[in-house]
Amino acid sequence: MQLPVLQGPPGYEQLPPLPPAHPDVDVRRRRARAVPPSVRSTARTVAEALFSPDGSPPDAARLEFIESDFGDFYARSNGTARLVLRLSLFALMWVAPWFVFRPLPLSSLSLPQRARALERLEASPLGPAALAVKAMLCILWFEHPTTQAETNTAASCLRSRA
């Protein structure tokens, strides 16, 4: 008896076929929208605090890379994703400082205070507010060539090497 060759996960044959992809589904073809300067600067401020474990700021080139890529991702985001990122950035910029008793924007705090504010926000019931931005920034951080060299990883996910 010969077993069938599966072309997907078990039970896939009972799933209805997907409709043809809309051209807007491929984010690389999506029209980029304008990114408010506050989005880019807040992403950079948060990244600087996230990736400075020793209290000194990370390399400026890496921060530029993250700021640029985050801006590109945000520019191509639609609907709910764009709203969630914007609300998450707002919470990180204006709510997180209250966790270190500073009613100021996050950007006006020192680097150690920013890191402490973010840690305390994440440990609070409001922690999920930081998840979207933190996840995106971490993905972008580990895509940087210098980080890949430091962690001995390669940009080969789901691609064969040339």
NUKOLMI-155272 format. One record per residue (C-alpha): residue number from 0; residue in one letter; x, y, z. Coordinates in nm, 4 decimals, padded with zeros to 6 digits. Layout:
N
<tinu><i>NUM</i><aa>A</aa><X>X</X><Y>Y</Y><Z>Z</Z></tinu>
...
This chain:
162
<tinu><i>0</i><aa>M</aa><X>00.0000</X><Y>00.0000</Y><Z>00.0000</Z></tinu>
<tinu><i>1</i><aa>Q</aa><X>00.1388</X><Y>00.3383</Y><Z>-00.0995</Z></tinu>
<tinu><i>2</i><aa>L</aa><X>00.0856</X><Y>00.6363</Y><Z>00.1309</Z></tinu>
<tinu><i>3</i><aa>P</aa><X>-00.0357</X><Y>00.9634</Y><Z>-00.0220</Z></tinu>
<tinu><i>4</i><aa>V</aa><X>00.2179</X><Y>01.2420</Y><Z>-00.0543</Z></tinu>
<tinu><i>5</i><aa>L</aa><X>00.0985</X><Y>01.5393</Y><Z>00.1441</Z></tinu>
<tinu><i>6</i><aa>Q</aa><X>00.1302</X><Y>01.8844</Y><Z>-00.0050</Z></tinu>
<tinu><i>7</i><aa>G</aa><X>00.0513</X><Y>02.0727</Y><Z>00.3146</Z></tinu>
<tinu><i>8</i><aa>P</aa><X>-00.0270</X><Y>02.0246</Y><Z>00.6833</Z></tinu>
<tinu><i>9</i><aa>P</aa><X>-00.2553</X><Y>01.7366</Y><Z>00.7836</Z></tinu>
<tinu><i>10</i><aa>G</aa><X>-00.6141</X><Y>01.8209</Y><Z>00.6984</Z></tinu>
<tinu><i>11</i><aa>Y</aa><X>-00.5202</X><Y>02.0793</Y><Z>00.4370</Z></tinu>
<tinu><i>12</i><aa>E</aa><X>-00.7247</X><Y>01.8982</Y><Z>00.1742</Z></tinu>
<tinu><i>13</i><aa>Q</aa><X>-01.0456</X><Y>01.9859</Y><Z>00.3631</Z></tinu>
<tinu><i>14</i><aa>L</aa><X>-00.9676</X><Y>02.3570</Y><Z>00.3619</Z></tinu>
<tinu><i>15</i><aa>P</aa><X>-01.1302</X><Y>02.5750</Y><Z>00.0974</Z></tinu>
<tinu><i>16</i><aa>P</aa><X>-00.8877</X><Y>02.7133</Y><Z>-00.1595</Z></tinu>
<tinu><i>17</i><aa>L</aa><X>-00.7614</X><Y>03.0636</Y><Z>-00.0935</Z></tinu>
<tinu><i>18</i><aa>P</aa><X>-00.9009</X><Y>03.3368</Y><Z>-00.3159</Z></tinu>
<tinu><i>19</i><aa>P</aa><X>-00.6624</X><Y>03.4905</Y><Z>-00.5669</Z></tinu>
<tinu><i>20</i><aa>A</aa><X>-00.4254</X><Y>03.7304</Y><Z>-00.3966</Z></tinu>
<tinu><i>21</i><aa>H</aa><X>-00.5120</X><Y>04.0958</Y><Z>-00.4185</Z></tinu>
<tinu><i>22</i><aa>P</aa><X>-00.2178</X><Y>04.3038</Y><Z>-00.5479</Z></tinu>
<tinu><i>23</i><aa>D</aa><X>-00.2196</X><Y>04.4982</Y><Z>-00.2198</Z></tinu>
<tinu><i>24</i><aa>V</aa><X>-00.1403</X><Y>04.1790</Y><Z>-00.0245</Z></tinu>
<tinu><i>25</i><aa>D</aa><X>00.2267</X><Y>04.1840</Y><Z>-00.1250</Z></tinu>
<tinu><i>26</i><aa>V</aa><X>00.3618</X><Y>04.4602</Y><Z>00.0964</Z></tinu>
<tinu><i>27</i><aa>R</aa><X>00.6579</X><Y>04.5147</Y><Z>-00.1361</Z></tinu>
<tinu><i>28</i><aa>R</aa><X>00.4145</X><Y>04.6391</Y><Z>-00.4018</Z></tinu>
<tinu><i>29</i><aa>R</aa><X>00.2044</X><Y>04.8403</Y><Z>-00.1608</Z></tinu>
<tinu><i>30</i><aa>R</aa><X>00.2167</X><Y>05.2160</Y><Z>-00.2015</Z></tinu>
<tinu><i>31</i><aa>A</aa><X>00.4169</X><Y>05.3650</Y><Z>00.0824</Z></tinu>
<tinu><i>32</i><aa>R</aa><X>00.2356</X><Y>05.6330</Y><Z>00.2794</Z></tinu>
<tinu><i>33</i><aa>A</aa><X>00.3952</X><Y>05.9262</Y><Z>00.4528</Z></tinu>
<tinu><i>34</i><aa>V</aa><X>00.5489</X><Y>05.8497</Y><Z>00.7917</Z></tinu>
<tinu><i>35</i><aa>P</aa><X>00.5146</X><Y>06.1196</Y><Z>01.0570</Z></tinu>
<tinu><i>36</i><aa>P</aa><X>00.8553</X><Y>06.2272</Y><Z>01.1903</Z></tinu>
<tinu><i>37</i><aa>S</aa><X>00.7350</X><Y>06.1481</Y><Z>01.5426</Z></tinu>
<tinu><i>38</i><aa>V</aa><X>00.6951</X><Y>05.7801</Y><Z>01.4499</Z></tinu>
<tinu><i>39</i><aa>R</aa><X>01.0548</X><Y>05.7515</Y><Z>01.3319</Z></tinu>
<tinu><i>40</i><aa>S</aa><X>01.1992</X><Y>05.9470</Y><Z>01.6233</Z></tinu>
<tinu><i>41</i><aa>T</aa><X>00.9987</X><Y>05.7523</Y><Z>01.8829</Z></tinu>
<tinu><i>42</i><aa>A</aa><X>01.1077</X><Y>05.4216</Y><Z>01.7283</Z></tinu>
<tinu><i>43</i><aa>R</aa><X>01.4693</X><Y>05.5368</Y><Z>01.7472</Z></tinu>
<tinu><i>44</i><aa>T</aa><X>01.4290</X><Y>05.6536</Y><Z>02.1086</Z></tinu>
<tinu><i>45</i><aa>V</aa><X>01.2819</X><Y>05.3177</Y><Z>02.2103</Z></tinu>
<tinu><i>46</i><aa>A</aa><X>01.5447</X><Y>05.1207</Y><Z>02.0146</Z></tinu>
<tinu><i>47</i><aa>E</aa><X>01.8227</X><Y>05.3156</Y><Z>02.1800</Z></tinu>
<tinu><i>48</i><aa>A</aa><X>01.6883</X><Y>05.2204</Y><Z>02.5240</Z></tinu>
<tinu><i>49</i><aa>L</aa><X>01.6198</X><Y>04.8577</Y><Z>02.4280</Z></tinu>
<tinu><i>50</i><aa>F</aa><X>01.9612</X><Y>04.7878</Y><Z>02.2812</Z></tinu>
<tinu><i>51</i><aa>S</aa><X>02.1883</X><Y>04.9554</Y><Z>02.5357</Z></tinu>
<tinu><i>52</i><aa>P</aa><X>02.2249</X><Y>04.6937</Y><Z>02.8082</Z></tinu>
<tinu><i>53</i><aa>D</aa><X>02.5443</X><Y>04.8482</Y><Z>02.9447</Z></tinu>
<tinu><i>54</i><aa>G</aa><X>02.3992</X><Y>05.1998</Y><Z>02.9573</Z></tinu>
<tinu><i>55</i><aa>S</aa><X>02.5903</X><Y>05.3332</Y><Z>02.6578</Z></tinu>
<tinu><i>56</i><aa>P</aa><X>02.4020</X><Y>05.4102</Y><Z>02.3370</Z></tinu>
<tinu><i>57</i><aa>P</aa><X>02.4277</X><Y>05.1625</Y><Z>02.0494</Z></tinu>
<tinu><i>58</i><aa>D</aa><X>02.6125</X><Y>05.2412</Y><Z>01.7294</Z></tinu>
<tinu><i>59</i><aa>A</aa><X>02.4479</X><Y>05.5318</Y><Z>01.5437</Z></tinu>
<tinu><i>60</i><aa>A</aa><X>02.4609</X><Y>05.3404</Y><Z>01.2131</Z></tinu>
<tinu><i>61</i><aa>R</aa><X>02.2528</X><Y>05.0594</Y><Z>01.3605</Z></tinu>
<tinu><i>62</i><aa>L</aa><X>02.0011</X><Y>05.3072</Y><Z>01.4981</Z></tinu>
<tinu><i>63</i><aa>E</aa><X>01.9765</X><Y>05.4715</Y><Z>01.1536</Z></tinu>
<tinu><i>64</i><aa>F</aa><X>01.9199</X><Y>05.1274</Y><Z>00.9999</Z></tinu>
<tinu><i>65</i><aa>I</aa><X>01.6430</X><Y>05.0474</Y><Z>01.2488</Z></tinu>
<tinu><i>66</i><aa>E</aa><X>01.4809</X><Y>05.3892</Y><Z>01.2164</Z></tinu>
<tinu><i>67</i><aa>S</aa><X>01.4817</X><Y>05.3659</Y><Z>00.8381</Z></tinu>
<tinu><i>68</i><aa>D</aa><X>01.3490</X><Y>05.0084</Y><Z>00.8241</Z></tinu>
<tinu><i>69</i><aa>F</aa><X>01.0855</X><Y>05.0737</Y><Z>01.0893</Z></tinu>
<tinu><i>70</i><aa>G</aa><X>00.9739</X><Y>05.3795</Y><Z>00.8932</Z></tinu>
<tinu><i>71</i><aa>D</aa><X>00.9506</X><Y>05.1713</Y><Z>00.5757</Z></tinu>
<tinu><i>72</i><aa>F</aa><X>00.7484</X><Y>04.9030</Y><Z>00.7538</Z></tinu>
<tinu><i>73</i><aa>Y</aa><X>00.5160</X><Y>05.1648</Y><Z>00.9010</Z></tinu>
<tinu><i>74</i><aa>A</aa><X>00.4791</X><Y>05.3379</Y><Z>00.5629</Z></tinu>
<tinu><i>75</i><aa>R</aa><X>00.3563</X><Y>05.0150</Y><Z>00.4041</Z></tinu>
<tinu><i>76</i><aa>S</aa><X>00.1312</X><Y>04.9134</Y><Z>00.6952</Z></tinu>
<tinu><i>77</i><aa>N</aa><X>-00.2431</X><Y>04.9388</Y><Z>00.6555</Z></tinu>
<tinu><i>78</i><aa>G</aa><X>-00.5413</X><Y>04.9661</Y><Z>00.8839</Z></tinu>
<tinu><i>79</i><aa>T</aa><X>-00.5149</X><Y>04.7875</Y><Z>01.2140</Z></tinu>
<tinu><i>80</i><aa>A</aa><X>-00.1382</X><Y>04.7267</Y><Z>01.1976</Z></tinu>
<tinu><i>81</i><aa>R</aa><X>-00.0744</X><Y>05.0967</Y><Z>01.1493</Z></tinu>
<tinu><i>82</i><aa>L</aa><X>-00.3124</X><Y>05.1861</Y><Z>01.4329</Z></tinu>
<tinu><i>83</i><aa>V</aa><X>-00.1595</X><Y>04.9323</Y><Z>01.6736</Z></tinu>
<tinu><i>84</i><aa>L</aa><X>00.1928</X><Y>05.0571</Y><Z>01.5995</Z></tinu>
<tinu><i>85</i><aa>R</aa><X>00.0869</X><Y>05.4192</Y><Z>01.6452</Z></tinu>
<tinu><i>86</i><aa>L</aa><X>-00.0890</X><Y>05.3494</Y><Z>01.9768</Z></tinu>
<tinu><i>87</i><aa>S</aa><X>00.2025</X><Y>05.1402</Y><Z>02.0992</Z></tinu>
<tinu><i>88</i><aa>L</aa><X>00.4488</X><Y>05.4172</Y><Z>02.0142</Z></tinu>
<tinu><i>89</i><aa>F</aa><X>00.2269</X><Y>05.6686</Y><Z>02.1931</Z></tinu>
<tinu><i>90</i><aa>A</aa><X>00.2178</X><Y>05.4507</Y><Z>02.5064</Z></tinu>
<tinu><i>91</i><aa>L</aa><X>00.5933</X><Y>05.4069</Y><Z>02.5025</Z></tinu>
<tinu><i>92</i><aa>M</aa><X>00.6604</X><Y>05.7779</Y><Z>02.4551</Z></tinu>
<tinu><i>93</i><aa>W</aa><X>00.4053</X><Y>05.9220</Y><Z>02.6987</Z></tinu>
<tinu><i>94</i><aa>V</aa><X>00.2958</X><Y>05.6484</Y><Z>02.9416</Z></tinu>
<tinu><i>95</i><aa>A</aa><X>00.6256</X><Y>05.4675</Y><Z>03.0107</Z></tinu>
<tinu><i>96</i><aa>P</aa><X>00.7920</X><Y>05.7724</Y><Z>03.1757</Z></tinu>
<tinu><i>97</i><aa>W</aa><X>00.5204</X><Y>05.7735</Y><Z>03.4424</Z></tinu>
<tinu><i>98</i><aa>F</aa><X>00.6596</X><Y>05.4371</Y><Z>03.5601</Z></tinu>
<tinu><i>99</i><aa>V</aa><X>00.9776</X><Y>05.6193</Y><Z>03.6710</Z></tinu>
<tinu><i>100</i><aa>F</aa><X>00.7741</X><Y>05.9118</Y><Z>03.8063</Z></tinu>
<tinu><i>101</i><aa>R</aa><X>00.8688</X><Y>06.1519</Y><Z>03.5248</Z></tinu>
<tinu><i>102</i><aa>P</aa><X>00.5720</X><Y>06.3194</Y><Z>03.3512</Z></tinu>
<tinu><i>103</i><aa>L</aa><X>00.7878</X><Y>06.3950</Y><Z>03.0463</Z></tinu>
<tinu><i>104</i><aa>P</aa><X>00.8194</X><Y>06.2342</Y><Z>02.7052</Z></tinu>
<tinu><i>105</i><aa>L</aa><X>01.0479</X><Y>05.9307</Y><Z>02.6937</Z></tinu>
<tinu><i>106</i><aa>S</aa><X>01.2936</X><Y>06.1151</Y><Z>02.4690</Z></tinu>
<tinu><i>107</i><aa>S</aa><X>01.3726</X><Y>06.3684</Y><Z>02.7416</Z></tinu>
<tinu><i>108</i><aa>L</aa><X>01.4818</X><Y>06.1012</Y><Z>02.9914</Z></tinu>
<tinu><i>109</i><aa>S</aa><X>01.8389</X><Y>05.9782</Y><Z>03.0269</Z></tinu>
<tinu><i>110</i><aa>L</aa><X>01.9221</X><Y>05.6453</Y><Z>02.8656</Z></tinu>
<tinu><i>111</i><aa>P</aa><X>01.9192</X><Y>05.4509</Y><Z>03.1968</Z></tinu>
<tinu><i>112</i><aa>Q</aa><X>01.5865</X><Y>05.6124</Y><Z>03.2922</Z></tinu>
<tinu><i>113</i><aa>R</aa><X>01.4389</X><Y>05.5207</Y><Z>02.9532</Z></tinu>
<tinu><i>114</i><aa>A</aa><X>01.5475</X><Y>05.1592</Y><Z>02.9914</Z></tinu>
<tinu><i>115</i><aa>R</aa><X>01.4041</X><Y>05.1449</Y><Z>03.3445</Z></tinu>
<tinu><i>116</i><aa>A</aa><X>01.0762</X><Y>05.3048</Y><Z>03.2302</Z></tinu>
<tinu><i>117</i><aa>L</aa><X>01.0386</X><Y>05.0496</Y><Z>02.9503</Z></tinu>
<tinu><i>118</i><aa>E</aa><X>01.1200</X><Y>04.7591</Y><Z>03.1833</Z></tinu>
<tinu><i>119</i><aa>R</aa><X>00.8626</X><Y>04.8753</Y><Z>03.4364</Z></tinu>
<tinu><i>120</i><aa>L</aa><X>00.5963</X><Y>04.9295</Y><Z>03.1705</Z></tinu>
<tinu><i>121</i><aa>E</aa><X>00.6573</X><Y>04.5793</Y><Z>03.0335</Z></tinu>
<tinu><i>122</i><aa>A</aa><X>00.6293</X><Y>04.4289</Y><Z>03.3828</Z></tinu>
<tinu><i>123</i><aa>S</aa><X>00.2986</X><Y>04.6056</Y><Z>03.4463</Z></tinu>
<tinu><i>124</i><aa>P</aa><X>-00.0505</X><Y>04.5110</Y><Z>03.3266</Z></tinu>
<tinu><i>125</i><aa>L</aa><X>00.0100</X><Y>04.7606</Y><Z>03.0430</Z></tinu>
<tinu><i>126</i><aa>G</aa><X>00.2998</X><Y>04.5461</Y><Z>02.9159</Z></tinu>
<tinu><i>127</i><aa>P</aa><X>00.1217</X><Y>04.4311</Y><Z>02.5994</Z></tinu>
<tinu><i>128</i><aa>A</aa><X>00.1209</X><Y>04.7948</Y><Z>02.4832</Z></tinu>
<tinu><i>129</i><aa>A</aa><X>00.4940</X><Y>04.7610</Y><Z>02.4183</Z></tinu>
<tinu><i>130</i><aa>L</aa><X>00.4759</X><Y>04.4281</Y><Z>02.2374</Z></tinu>
<tinu><i>131</i><aa>A</aa><X>00.4146</X><Y>04.5410</Y><Z>01.8782</Z></tinu>
<tinu><i>132</i><aa>V</aa><X>00.6919</X><Y>04.7985</Y><Z>01.8663</Z></tinu>
<tinu><i>133</i><aa>K</aa><X>00.9380</X><Y>04.5915</Y><Z>02.0663</Z></tinu>
<tinu><i>134</i><aa>A</aa><X>00.8846</X><Y>04.2873</Y><Z>01.8424</Z></tinu>
<tinu><i>135</i><aa>M</aa><X>00.9392</X><Y>04.4894</Y><Z>01.5248</Z></tinu>
<tinu><i>136</i><aa>L</aa><X>01.2491</X><Y>04.6617</Y><Z>01.6615</Z></tinu>
<tinu><i>137</i><aa>C</aa><X>01.4001</X><Y>04.3303</Y><Z>01.7722</Z></tinu>
<tinu><i>138</i><aa>I</aa><X>01.3422</X><Y>04.1750</Y><Z>01.4302</Z></tinu>
<tinu><i>139</i><aa>L</aa><X>01.5060</X><Y>04.4742</Y><Z>01.2634</Z></tinu>
<tinu><i>140</i><aa>W</aa><X>01.7942</X><Y>04.4756</Y><Z>01.5131</Z></tinu>
<tinu><i>141</i><aa>F</aa><X>01.8792</X><Y>04.1135</Y><Z>01.4356</Z></tinu>
<tinu><i>142</i><aa>E</aa><X>01.8579</X><Y>04.1785</Y><Z>01.0596</Z></tinu>
<tinu><i>143</i><aa>H</aa><X>02.1459</X><Y>04.4256</Y><Z>01.0783</Z></tinu>
<tinu><i>144</i><aa>P</aa><X>02.4664</X><Y>04.2769</Y><Z>00.9284</Z></tinu>
<tinu><i>145</i><aa>T</aa><X>02.6790</X><Y>04.3710</Y><Z>01.2318</Z></tinu>
<tinu><i>146</i><aa>T</aa><X>02.4349</X><Y>04.2028</Y><Z>01.4699</Z></tinu>
<tinu><i>147</i><aa>Q</aa><X>02.4310</X><Y>03.8947</Y><Z>01.2470</Z></tinu>
<tinu><i>148</i><aa>A</aa><X>02.8107</X><Y>03.8846</Y><Z>01.2590</Z></tinu>
<tinu><i>149</i><aa>E</aa><X>02.8073</X><Y>03.9247</Y><Z>01.6389</Z></tinu>
<tinu><i>150</i><aa>T</aa><X>02.5509</X><Y>03.6487</Y><Z>01.6866</Z></tinu>
<tinu><i>151</i><aa>N</aa><X>02.7023</X><Y>03.4258</Y><Z>01.4159</Z></tinu>
<tinu><i>152</i><aa>T</aa><X>02.3770</X><Y>03.4094</Y><Z>01.2201</Z></tinu>
<tinu><i>153</i><aa>A</aa><X>02.3173</X><Y>03.4550</Y><Z>00.8506</Z></tinu>
<tinu><i>154</i><aa>A</aa><X>02.0377</X><Y>03.6124</Y><Z>00.6496</Z></tinu>
<tinu><i>155</i><aa>S</aa><X>01.9301</X><Y>03.2801</Y><Z>00.5033</Z></tinu>
<tinu><i>156</i><aa>C</aa><X>01.5855</X><Y>03.2288</Y><Z>00.6503</Z></tinu>
<tinu><i>157</i><aa>L</aa><X>01.3718</X><Y>03.0328</Y><Z>00.4031</Z></tinu>
<tinu><i>158</i><aa>R</aa><X>01.6133</X><Y>03.1058</Y><Z>00.1195</Z></tinu>
<tinu><i>159</i><aa>S</aa><X>01.8769</X><Y>02.8872</Y><Z>-00.0360</Z></tinu>
<tinu><i>160</i><aa>R</aa><X>02.2233</X><Y>03.0339</Y><Z>-00.0442</Z></tinu>
<tinu><i>161</i><aa>A</aa><X>02.3478</X><Y>03.1520</Y><Z>-00.3808</Z></tinu>
